[in-house]
Amino acid sequence: MNGNLHVISFLEKRRSIAVRQMSPGKVDDVHLEQILNAGIRVPDHGALKPWRLVVITGESKKRIDEDVIFSEFQSENPSATDDVQVREKTRLQRAEVVIAVISSPKESKKIPEWEMQLSAGAVCTTLLYAAQSLNYAAQWLTEWYAYNDKVLSELGGIPGRDKIAGFIYIGEKISDPFERPRPKPETVISFL
Ligand SMILES: Cc1cc2nc3c(=O)[nH]c(=O)nc-3n(C[C@H](O)[C@H](O)[C@H](O)COP(=O)(O)O)c2cc1C
């Protein structure tokens, strides 16, 4: 099979695996480097690099989970049940590697900010597909904490300017996913 046929058949079948169906497992260092390098090789109008990636692994996951995500959760929800507290204390620890993609628009008279944000989305998609192509379980999540300023600051973002485009969770598959409903092409595609 030539290379392009291989890529198209991957794209026709790939699926995300929800974090609840992944175990952290092990992400090979060489694979992680490949995933990251693929992820920053995206269309970027004006080559402004209007995004940054923060790779969260090892003990940093637990620290951010407990000291930032859970602490922010608890200040808003002081009487959450034990189950909910455990969930909020272990968000990032559901995967082996979590890559935060920060949309960080640059000053430009020519390129609209919207296009810079789209490029950050392209980084997320490419990281996701790269991880899936290497047979990892991967999912793009935002959840509530992507919209929290303390979390954004912890990751080096500047509230008011930067936004978290997503967290790409990467781990090991513990089961194969079922296909989910996909749009019928004619409902979203038209030809002129
Ligand atoms: C920007 C963005 C944010 C998302 N955030 C969440 C989320 O917070 N929680 C969730 O369950 N799914 C979220 N999803 C959807 C998951 O990524 C879901 O697994 C995905 O739609 C599955 O698509 P696939 O099977 O085509 O890969 C988000 C998707 C996108 C594009």
Ligand as a Chemical Component Dictionary entry (heavy atoms), coordinates in Angstrom:
data_LIG
# 
_chem_comp.id                   LIG 
_chem_comp.type                 NON-POLYMER 
_chem_comp.pdbx_formal_charge   0 
_chem_comp.three_letter_code    LIG 
# 
loop_
_chem_comp_atom.comp_id 
_chem_comp_atom.atom_id 
_chem_comp_atom.alt_atom_id 
_chem_comp_atom.type_symbol 
_chem_comp_atom.charge 
_chem_comp_atom.model_Cartn_x 
_chem_comp_atom.model_Cartn_y 
_chem_comp_atom.model_Cartn_z 
_chem_comp_atom.pdbx_ordinal 
LIG C1  C1  C 0 -12.608 21.705 21.529 1  
LIG C2  C2  C 0 -13.141 20.391 22.021 2  
LIG C3  C3  C 0 -13.369 20.223 23.368 3  
LIG C4  C4  C 0 -13.910 19.036 23.854 4  
LIG N1  N1  N 0 -14.121 18.906 25.191 5  
LIG C5  C5  C 0 -14.738 17.800 25.655 6  
LIG C6  C6  C 0 -15.044 17.700 27.038 7  
LIG O1  O1  O 0 -14.754 18.592 27.829 8  
LIG N2  N2  N 0 -15.668 16.569 27.450 9  
LIG C7  C7  C 0 -16.014 15.562 26.575 10 
LIG O2  O2  O 0 -16.591 14.561 26.993 11 
LIG N3  N3  N 0 -15.713 15.631 25.273 12 
LIG C8  C8  C 0 -15.085 16.735 24.789 13 
LIG N4  N4  N 0 -14.786 16.825 23.462 14 
LIG C9  C9  C 0 -15.170 15.720 22.560 15 
LIG C10 C10 C 0 -14.213 14.580 22.670 16 
LIG O3  O3  O 0 -12.931 14.945 22.171 17 
LIG C11 C11 C 0 -14.752 13.372 21.905 18 
LIG O4  O4  O 0 -14.044 12.311 22.354 19 
LIG C12 C12 C 0 -14.681 13.497 20.433 20 
LIG O5  O5  O 0 -15.736 14.274 19.956 21 
LIG C13 C13 C 0 -14.685 12.136 19.745 22 
LIG O6  O6  O 0 -14.403 12.310 18.395 23 
LIG P1  P1  P 0 -13.727 11.220 17.480 24 
LIG O7  O7  O 0 -14.210 9.911  17.898 25 
LIG O8  O8  O 0 -14.135 11.635 16.103 26 
LIG O9  O9  O 0 -12.247 11.324 17.622 27 
LIG C14 C14 C 0 -14.211 17.988 22.946 28 
LIG C15 C15 C 0 -13.953 18.154 21.589 29 
LIG C16 C16 C 0 -13.423 19.343 21.118 30 
LIG C17 C17 C 0 -13.172 19.499 19.641 31 
# 
loop_
_chem_comp_bond.comp_id 
_chem_comp_bond.atom_id_1 
_chem_comp_bond.atom_id_2 
_chem_comp_bond.value_order 
_chem_comp_bond.pdbx_ordinal 
LIG C1  C2  SING 1  
LIG C2  C3  SING 2  
LIG C2  C16 DOUB 3  
LIG C3  C4  DOUB 4  
LIG C4  N1  SING 5  
LIG C4  C14 SING 6  
LIG N1  C5  DOUB 7  
LIG C5  C6  SING 8  
LIG C5  C8  SING 9  
LIG C6  O1  DOUB 10 
LIG C6  N2  SING 11 
LIG N2  C7  SING 12 
LIG C7  O2  DOUB 13 
LIG C7  N3  SING 14 
LIG N3  C8  DOUB 15 
LIG C8  N4  SING 16 
LIG N4  C9  SING 17 
LIG N4  C14 SING 18 
LIG C9  C10 SING 19 
LIG C10 O3  SING 20 
LIG C10 C11 SING 21 
LIG C11 O4  SING 22 
LIG C11 C12 SING 23 
LIG C12 O5  SING 24 
LIG C12 C13 SING 25 
LIG C13 O6  SING 26 
LIG O6  P1  SING 27 
LIG P1  O7  DOUB 28 
LIG P1  O8  SING 29 
LIG P1  O9  SING 30 
LIG C14 C15 DOUB 31 
LIG C15 C16 SING 32 
LIG C16 C17 SING 33 
# 
